């Protein structure tokens, strides 16, 4: 049996955007293929949700930076 995930211990901010998206994809693939134990399902979904939220924040910050650069170029 797989050990239960401890969301609080796992750092979301580690790695870059691409690494986080790859982790979300891996989690989804495990769930879709039935490889996730029911005891770990909620933790896996929570992890994916936290990763996606961090990715959204990164995209927003990047968009803001690009807009700032574009305005300064005008």
LINBELJO-V195431 format. One line per field, one symbol per residue. phi: phi as a letter, one per 30 degrees, with the letter a starting at -180 (. if undefined). psi: psi as a letter, one per 40 degrees, with the letter a starting at -180 (. if undefined). burial: I if it has 9 or more other C-alpha atoms within 8 Angstrom, else O. Layout:
phi = ???
psi = ???
burial = ???
This chain:
phi = .ddddcedddddddiceddddddddddddddddidcdedcedddddedddddddddddddddeddddddddddd
psi = iiiihgdddhhdeiiaddddddddddddddddefehiddedddddddddddddddddddddddddddddddde.
burial = OOOOOOOOOOOOOOOOOOOIIOIIOOIOOIIOOOOIIOOIIOIIIIIIOIIIOIIOOIOOOOOOOOOOOOOOOO
